[in-house]
Amino acid sequence: MSQDGYNYLFIGLSFALYIGIAIRQRAGSTSEYYTAGGGVSPFANGMATAADWMSAATFISMAGSLAIGGYDGSRFLMGWTGGFVLLTVLMVPFLRKFGKATVPDFVGDRYYSKTARLVAVICAIFICLTYIMGQMRGVGLVFSQLFGIKIATGVIVGGAIVFFYAGLGGMKGITYTQVAQYCVMAFAYTIPAIFIAIALTNNFIPQLGFIGDYTAGKEAVPFLEKLNHINTDLGFAKYTDGSLSRIDMFCITAALMCGTAGLPHVIVRFFTVKNVKAVRTSACWTLSFIAVIYLTAPTIGAFSRVNLIENLNDKPYAETPSWFQDFEETGQMAWVDKNGDGKIQYWGAGKSESGKSGAVFLGKPVFKEGATGSFGERVVTNVVVTDNPNELYFGNDVMVMANPYMGGLPKWAIALLMAGCIAAALSTAAGLLLVLSTSISHDLMKKIVKPGLSDKEEIKYARLASLGALIVAIFFGINPPSTFVAKTVAFAFGLAASSFFPTLLMGIFSRRMNKEGAISGMISGILFTMSYIIYFQFMGGTKDQYFFGISPEGIGFLGMLINFGVAFSVAAFTPAPPKEVTDLIDNVRFPGGAETEAVDH
């Protein structure tokens, strides 16, 4: 069977499984639509939460970032892992005790204000839309590579699939679909890593190979030493060194951590279990399932870096493997022969030789139809000449998809990886879509605009909201703020860190925090963060204008501090919360005491 045949088989079987589960587990009430009826087992919820959490940014972009940036890429690994610990320790047991179906629900009741609920709904919409556009971009990338279609077409196809099983099944359908998606992701991520670890390090445990010896050369050398050596030889920084400033690295990592603890689509997953005890058990299972992927990602990044250089660098273009030309066809990779020798040179800025012209690659390659250079390379039209001698262009997001091809893996293993890439993007997109729809139907329509809505009407509004939100997400998936999926997703974490994280934390642990402080803090934090991101991503801001050298990826941390500062300042000069609210806070802060809370709708 051809590679395309295997791809169609694996993708088709996985889609049939997801859609079948969605139909079988179709939600019939608001309780099932929002929280799966509250009866999901901790084990199943742990697996579903892990799938919901591990998005296209995790599955595709994190390892790619580690492959290209080395140490700098660890900001995603540290931020997302540490953030989940914050979430499970500081947030979900207390929020589950409160017994609300959504984050805006908690904000509205805890801060005894419809205005606070409305602001929380708006924050949730901005966060989830920013996040989901990154997932749609990831779906488009995978579909583009699999089927030879444009990324825009892939985004539309993926959006239609997500709408079908998320809009139909609600949280009940999504939960069990995500259990299946996690299984696909786990096998898709680890099996190729095992194959490549054996080939490069003669060790079938990727993590041990990563810290062991590189054995594919003439003599065995420590793998990381090999990686550093080939990097510096080609003019790149050492793989184990970083190029980001210390303050930017810290702020990005902190924004990712705090943003994780404020993500509404992850928080709501813990409302699907029976009680607080089940929340803690579910969180332990989730961390275990996440560890399978997160401990493998650095090995995939490092292995793909070595494979890329060993397979392509200084090789004649005429002798490149067929997979490279396939990636050229879909625009994921490009070669520009700047020195006319017919070879692919992958060099860093530090590798400059007299007479060699360089270029800056501006986003996705744009090729002239039918035009080829003297050695057969297609002509790239969006390259600006500089003094950088690099001739090979590709995005971070392509490294995970290209790795099994570079490693010479069996066709079925490549197809399995592609199925995993799609599962990662679809699982998170579905969870985000559900949060968007519930924020609009439950928190906006039911609680503010039309309090008399019936269950049937509420689900109808939820599905209409899903469709509208998905149309917007598809548009921005085709025209994203960054072509790098993880960077787009990082913006969503910054928005969550600057809005929800402080508001939820103060709502749980501060008896003095009132509605005026919370509303002021949310508005100031998210407006500052969003304005900074928009200025630098869409309005031509340059790096030399960064505030204290903090990039848009990390500015959410500063937005969070602004939220805290404004909230406490305003609260100090406005009336304290009513006694019934402070009593409620005292009750919520002892989460182990509630075993039979019902979710209020």
N, C-alpha and C positions, 0 to 999 in steps of 0.2 A: 504494500500500500504506500502511496506517495505521502509526503509530509502534509500536503493539503488535506488528503483523505483522513489522516490521523487527527488533524486539527478539527475538521468538521465533525468527526465522530465524538471526540471528547467534549467539544463545546456543545454539540447537539444533545448529548446525554446529560450534561450538567444543566442545561437550560430546561430540558424536559423534567428533570428532578425538581428544580426550583419552582417551576410553574405548577407542577403536579401538587407539590406541598401547599402552595398558595391557594389552589382551588379546594383542596381537602380541608385546610385550616381557615377557611374564609370566616372573617369576623361577622357575627350576627348581632352584636350589641356594642354600645359605646365602651363598656368595660373590656370587652375582648379587643376592640379596635385600639384603645389607648394603652392598656396594660395586660393584654392577653388573659384577662380574667383573674390575674393575680395568683395563678396556680402553677406556674412553671417551676420545675425542680431546680435546685441550686446548680447541679451539674450541667443541665441543658442550658440554663441561663448564663452560666460561666462561659460556655462554648459560644453561645450566641453573642454575648457581650464582647468577647475577644474578636469575633468576626466583624461586629459592628465597629469596633475600635480600630482594627487593622485595615486601613483604607488603601487606596491606590498609592497614596503618599508613602505608607509603610512598605507595602509589597513591592512597588516598582521604584519609587524615588529614593527611599532611604538608603538602600544598598547602592543605588547609582550615585548618590551624593558621597557615600563612603568610598566608592571606586574612584571618583574624580578628585574629591577634596581631601581624602584621607582623614586626618584628625578633625578637620573642620566639619566633616559630615557627622561627627559624633554628637553634635548639638541636638540633632533630631533623636538619636538613640537615648541620650541622657534626659532630654526634656520630656519626651513622651513616656518613658518608663517611670521616671520620678513623679511625673504628674499623676499617673494612675495610682500611685501609692498615696499621694495627697487626697485624691478623690475618695478612695476607699476608707481612709482614716478620718478625714475631716468633714466629709460631706454626706455620703449616701446613707449611713446608718441613721443619721439625724433627720434627713429629708424623708426617709422611708417611715420613720416614726410619725412625722407630721401628716403623712397619708394623702398627699396631693398627687394628681396625675401628671402634672407638668411643672416645669420651673416657674413660668409666669404665674401659675396657680399658687405656688408657695409665696412668691414675691407679693402677689396681690393680697393674700390673707395675712401674711406675717407683717406687712407694712400697712394693713388696714386701709387700702386705697385703690380705687379703680385706675387712678392715674399711674400708680406704680405698676399695676398689672399691664396697662397699655404700653408703658415704656419698656417693660420686660418683653412683651410680645414683639415690639419693634426691634429690640436687640436680638432676640432669638431669630427673627427673619433675616437680619443682616448677617449674623454669624453662620446660620445654616446655608444661606444662599452662597456665601463666599466659600464655605467648605464644599458644598455639593458641586460647584463649578469645577473644582479641582478633580473631583471623582469623575465627572462627565468627561473631562479632558483625558483622564487615564483610560476610560473606556474607549474613547475615540482613538487613542494611540494604539491600543491593543487590536481593536477591530481593523484599523488601518493596516497594521502589519500582517494580520492574519489573512485578510481577504483582499488586500491590494486596493482598498477604497480610500477615499479622502477622509481625513480626520473628522471633518464636519459631518460626513455621512455616518461615520462610526458613532459619533456623539448622539445623533438623532436615533439611531437604532438602539443604542444602549438605554437612552431615556425612555423609549417606548416599552422596553422590557421591564425596567424598574417601575414604571407607572402601573403596569399590569399587575405585578404581584404585590407591590406595596399598597396601591390604592385599593386593591381587591381584598387582601388579607388583613390589612392593618397590623397591629403589633402581634396578634396571634399568628398570622401567616408569616410575618417577617421573622419571628423568633425561631420557628422550626426550619425556615429556609436558611437562616444564618447558621444553624447547627450544621446543615449539609455543606454550606459554603466554607465554614471553618475547616471541615474535614478535607475538602478539596484543596484549600490553601495550604494546610499543614503538609500534606503529601507533595503538593506542587513545589513548595519551597525547599523542603528537606531532601527529597530524592535527587534532584539535580546537584545539590550541594555535595551530597555523598559521592556521586559519580566523579565530580570534578576534584574533590579532595583526594580521592584515590589516585587520580591521574597526576595531580601536581605534587602531592605530599606522601603518597603511599599510605595514607591513613584514612580509614573509612568514617572516622568521626571528624566532621569539618572543623569543629572548634579546636581539637587537638592538633589537626593539621595546620591551622592558622598560627598556633604558637610553636609548631614543630619545625621540621626541615623541608625545604623545597628539594624534591628528589627527581624532578623531570629533566634536570640539566646534566651536564657531564659529571658534576660532583655535588654532593648534598651540602646545602648551606641553610642557615636559619631562614625561614620563609620571609619574615619581616625585613631581615637584612637584604635579601634578594629584592624585595619590593622597593626598599629605600635606594638600593644601588641602581636599579633600572630607572627610577624616577630622576635621580640626580644626573645620571648619564645623559638623559634626554632634555635636561634643562628645567625640570620641574622641582618644586620643593620636596623635601623628604616626606614620604607618606605619613610618618609619625609626627610631623611638625604641622603647625597650623599657620594660616595666613590672615585669619580674622583677628582684629584687635581684641584684647582681653575683655574690654568693657562690652563690645558688641557680642562676643561669644557668651558672656554671662547673661546679658539681657535677652538674647534669643532663647537660650536654654531656660531661663526663668519664665519668660512669656509662654513658652511651650508647656512648662510644668503647670503654671497657674491656669493657663487656658484649658488644659486637660481637665482640671478639677472643676471648671465651669461650663463644660460642654453639655448642653441640654440633651442631645441625643444619646449620650452615654449614661447620664444621670437617670433618665427615664427608664432605662433597661432594668434598674434595680427595683422598680415598682412592680415588676411582673412576678416576683416571688412572694411567698405567703407572709413573712414577718421579718423582723430585724435580724433574728438569728440566721435565717436563710440568706439575708443580705450579706452577712459576713462570710458565710460558707461559700456563697456564689462568688464573692470578690476573691477569695483564695483560689478557687478554680479558675477564674478569669486570669489572674496573674500567672498561674501555671501554664495556661494555654498560650498566653502572650509570650511567655519566655521561650517557647519552642521556636517562634519566628524571630524574636528579637536577639536571641543568642546566635542565630544562624545568619542574620543580615550582615554583620561585619565580615564573615567568612566569604559570603557571596560577593560583596563589594571588592574585597582584596583579590579573590580568585579571578574575577572578571577583569580587574586591572591588569593582572599578569597576562591573562589570555589575550586581551586586546593588543598589548604591545608585542607579544610573541607571535601572534597571528598576522598582524598587519604592518607593523613598523618596518620601514626599509625594504618592503617587499614590492616587486614589480606589479603594477596594476593589472597587467595581463594575466598574472598568476593568482589573483585574489580568488578566494572561494566563492561559490555561487551565492551563499547567504549574504555576503557583503553587497552584491549587486541587488539582491532582493530588498535590503534595507535602503539602498540608494533609490530604488523605484518608488518606495513609499515616503521618501524624503526624510528618513530618520538618520541617515548618514550621508556624507558628501566628501569628495576628494577634489582638491584643486591643485594641479601640477604647476607649482610656481617657478621651479628651477629647470623644468623641461627635461628631467631625467627619466620620466616614466615610472618612478617609484613613489610609494606612499611614505611620506615622512611625518611622524607624529612627534613634534618637538615642542618644548615649553619656551617661554620668553627668554629663559636663560641660555638657550641653545641657539645662538645666532652666529652665522658664518657670513663673511663678506660676500656680496653678490647675490645673496638670497633675499628676495622680497617677502614680506609677510602680509597678513590680512587679519581683519577682525570679522568674525562671522556674525551676521545680524539675524538671529532667530532661525526659523526653519529655512532650509535651502530652497531657493527658487531657481528652477532650471529652465533654460531655453529649449523649447520643443525641438527635438531632433538635432540639437547642436552638440557636437563633441569636440574635445580638444585633440591635440596631436597624438596623445597616447590612449584615446578612447574615453577619457573622463568627460562627464557631462558638464556643460558650462554653467557655473553658479553665478547668478546675477546680483546677489546682495552681499557681496564681500568688499570691504574697504581695505585698501592696501596700507599696511603699516610696516614695522620692522620685526614682526613676529613671524618666524619661519614655518609655523605649523601648516600642514596641508590637509589634515584630517579633521572633519567636523561632525559632531554628533551631540545629542542632548543627554543629560544625566539619566533621563527616564528610560532610555533605550538599553542601558547596560544590562539590566536583569533579563530582558527579552533576548538580547544578543548572546548572553553568556553560554547557554546550552549549545548554541550553534558553534561558538568559538571552541567549546570544549569537546565537540564531536560526539554529543550525547545521542542515544537512540531516538528515533522519530517519536515514539510514544512518550518519552520523557519530555521532549520539547512541547508536544501537544498538551501534556498535563500541566506544564508551567503556564502555558497560555490560558488554559482554563482557570488556573489559580489567579492569574492577573485580573481576569474579568470578574471572578468571584469576589476579589478584594474590593474592587471599585463598586460593584453592584451592591454588596452587603452594606457598606457605609452609606451609599447614596440612598438606599431604601430607608435606613434609619433616620437620616436627615430629612428625607421627604415626609416621613411620618411626623416628625417634630414640627416641621413647617405647617403641615395640615392641621395638627391638633392645636397649635398656637393660634391659628386663624379661626378654626371652627369652635373650639372649646373656650379658649381664653378671650378671644375677641368677640365672636358672635354670641356664644352662649352666656358668657359672664358679663358682657358690656352692652352689646348692640341689641340682641334679642334674647332676653333671659327665659322666655317661654318656649324655646326650641324643644321639640321632641327628640328622642334618641335617633329616630330614622332621619329627621331633618339635619341633625348634627352630623351624622355620618355622611350625608349628601354634601353638606358644605365642606367637610373634610376632604372628600374626593375631588370636589371642584377646586379646592385650594391646592391639592396635590398637583393637579393638572397645570394650574397657573404658575405655581412655583417651579415646576419642571420645565416649562417653556422658557422662563427666565434663566434657569440654570443651564439649559441647552445653549441658549444664546451666548452666555458667558463661558461655557465650555468650549465653544467654537472660537470665541474672541476673549481669551482669559487675560487677567492682569499680568500673568507671567506664564511662559510656555513650560516652565519647570513646575510640575505638579506639587511637589513638597513645599515650594515657596508660596504658591497660592494658598495651600492649606495652612501654612504658618500664619498668614494674615488672619484667617478665621480664629486661630488660637489666640492671637493678639487681641482681637475684638472680644473674645470670651474672657480673657484675663482682665481686660480693662473695664468690663461691665458686670458680668455675672459672678465671677469669683469673689470680689470684695463684698458684693451685695449679699450673696449666700452666706459667706463666712460671718459677716457682721449680724446677719439675721439669726444665725444659730448661737453665736457666742457673746453678742453684745445686747444686754437688756436695755441699754440707753439709746440704741440706734432707732430713730423714728422714720416716718415716711418722708419727711422733708429732706433729711440727710441722705436716705437711700436713693430717692429720685434724683437729687442734685448730683450725687456721686456717679450714678449710672450714666446720666446724660453727659456730664463733663468728661468722664473717662472714655466713653466710646466715641464721642465727637472728636476729641483730641487725637485718638488713635486712628480713626477713619480719615480724618483730614490729612494726617501725616502720610498715610499709605497712598491716598489719592494723589497728593502733591508729587510724591516721588515716583509713582507708577504711571500716572496719566498726564501730569502737567509739566514734565520736563525737569524735575528736580535732579540735581547731581550729587554724587557721593561727597564732594567737598562741602556740601551744605548740610550734611547730617548733623543733628543735634548731639553734641558730645560724641560723635562718631557712631551713633546707634542707627542701624539700618531699619527699614520698615518692618522687617521680620521680628525685630526685637523691641520695637517701640511700645508694644502692648504692655510691657513691664512698667514703663514710665507712666502709661495711661492708668495702670492699676494703682500706682502710688498716688496719682492725682485723684482717682476715685476715692481712695481711703481718706486722703487729706481733706477733700471737699466735704465728704459725707460727715466726718467727725466734727468739722468746723461748723457746718450748718446745724447739725444735731445739738451742738452745745448752746446754740442761741434760739432754739425752738422747743416747743413743749415735748415732754417725755411721752413715750407710748402709753396707751391706756393699760390699766392693771390686768385686764383679761389677756392682753397680748404678752405682758411680761410673765404672767402665770403660764401661758402656752409655751414660751421659750424655756422656762424652767422644766417643764414636762418633756419637751423635745430633747433637751440636753442629756437625758438619761435614756438612751435608745434601747437598752436591754429590757426595759420594763414593759414594752408593748409587744404582744405576740399575736393579737387578733385584729389589728387596725384594718379598717375598710377604706378603700380609696374613694374619696368624695368626687362625685361628678356633678 
